[in-house]
């Protein structure tokens, strides 16, 4: 099994790259999706978040009001650290469970937004960084995700810098390119990963 860590700044296009890798044959473990599952209604994770941040982070239906929580933690590094201390161990445990069910010869891609920030590079055989110019990231967040420019800048500022991410990369995928070029680059990267998996 080849364990791949896939990361990139918010708005860099990491989700598109993970989708293309799955189309090539990768087994995807999506930390963001797991992070939502571990704080679903009725979970110990949600109870811990409410205990830390109060009932105000709950929506009317009892689910986590993610935008509300985001507005609290992304403006305050200490509160963000509290949230990460609750969620990250739960995500790690669930990710390991899913990895254990993958075939022995699989290329398992862990989509981990905060891989750089949390010093997780050593957990993977290969680290792929999806890279885009900060101006491109900002444009995508405002235009495609409907964020305000201030919100988008705050999210970007809460993450590692472009240079910090590139420093831990074994492979960089430039996503300041048209989609056909990105698809071609991902196919190249997949061929490399498949070779590495066979050599494991």
N, C-alpha and C positions, 0 to 999 in steps of 0.2 A: 504494500500500500504506500502510495506517495501522498504525504500530507502537505497541502498547499495553503498558505495564508494569503488571502486576497484582501487588499485594503485600498483606500483612497479617500481623499477629502470629500466632504459633503458636496454633491453636485458635480463630482468628477466623472460620473458615469459608470461607477462600479457595478451597479445592478445590471446594466446592459452587458458588461463584460461577463458577469457571472452567468447570465442567460445564454450567451454565446458559448461559454465553456460547457454548460449543461448540454447544449445541442450537439457539442462534439463528443460527449460521453462522460463528462465529469459527474461525480456524486457531490451535490451541493449541501452544505450545512450552513444555513443562513442565521448568523448571530442576531440580526435585527428581528427576524421572525420569531426566533426562540425567546428573545427579550420581551416580545409582546405576549407570548404564551405563558411565561413564568409570572406575569403580573395580571393574568386574566382573572375575572371575578371568581371568588371562591378559593384562590390559591394563597398559600402562605406568603408568597412574594408580594401580592397586592396588600395583604394585611400589614406586612412590614413597611411598605411604602406609606400607607395611610398613617401608621403609627409615627413614622418619622416626619411626615409633611402635613398631616391633618386631613380632615374630611373634605377640605376645599379642593383636593386633587381628584375627587371622584365626580364623574358625570352623573346626570339624573338617573341613568339606568344602573348605576353601581359599578360601571367599568371605570378604568383609569382615564382621566381627562388628560391625554398626552400633551396637547398644546399648552394647557394650563401648567402642568408640571414642568414642561420645557421652559416656559417663561420664568419660572422660579429658579430652576437649577442652572440654566445657561448664563444667567447674569451673576451667579455666585459660585466661585470655584469650590468653596467648602461644602455647599449644599450638593453640588454635582458629585463631589467625592462621597458624600453620604449615600446618594442614590446608587452610584457605581458599586459601593461596598455591599449593597443589598442585592443588586441585580446580577453583577458579573459572576459571583460564585455559582448562582443558579444556572446561568447560561453555560458556564464551563462544564458543569456536571451533565447537563442535558446534551451538550455537544459531544462529550465523550461517549455517552450512551449511543447516540446516533452513529458515531464513527465506528463503534464496535460492531454495528450491524452491516457495515459496508463490505463488499467482497474483498478478498485478500489482495487482488491485483488492481484494485480501484485507484483512480486519481481522485482523492477527496479534497474538494475545495471548500475551505472555511472562509465564508464571507464575513470579515470582522472589521467594522468601521473604525474601531479604536485600537487596532493592533499596535500601532506605533506608540500611542499615548500610554498604553498599559504594559509596554515592554514585553510583548508576547512573541516576538520574532523567533526566538529560540525553540518555540514549540513546533515549528514547521520545517519540513525539508526544503521548501522553496517559498520565498515571499514574493508575491506579485503586487506591485503598486500601480494603480490606475491614476495617471497624472493628467491634470488639465491646468491651464493658466487660471489664476484666481479670478480674473475678469470673466472668464468663461463660466466658472463655478457660480459666481454671483448672478450672472445673466440667467443661468438655468434655474437657480433657486427662485428668483423673482418672477421670471416669465413662465416657467413650467410648473413650479410648486406653489405659486401664489404667495410667497413670503414677502414681507416688507423688506426693503433694502437693509434697514437697521437690524431686523431679526436675522436675516441671512448673514450679515457681517458678524453678528454675535456668535452664531453657530460656527462659522468658519474660524473665528478667533479662539473658540474654545477647543479647537482641534490642533494637532501637531502642524508645524509648518511644512510647506512643500519640500524644503531641503531635508528636514528630519525624516520625512517618509522616504524620500529617495535614497537616503543613507542606508536604510535597512533592506532595500530592495535587491533581490537577486535578478528580477526581471521587471522592467518598466514598460507599461503600455501607455503610449501617448494617446489621449482621447480629445485632442484638439484637431481632429481630422474628420472628414466625411465618413458616414457609416460604412460604405464599402471598404474603405481603407482600414477601419477598425476591425471589420470582419476578417479581412486578410491577415492582419497582425495577430488576431486571436487564433486563427488557424495555425499560424507559425508557432505560436506559444504552445498550443495544444500538442503539436508534433513533438516539440521539445519535452513537454511533461510526460507524454506517452513513452518516449525513449527512456527518460529517467525512471519511470515506474517499472519498465521491463528490467532495468539494471538493478533495481532494489533487491 
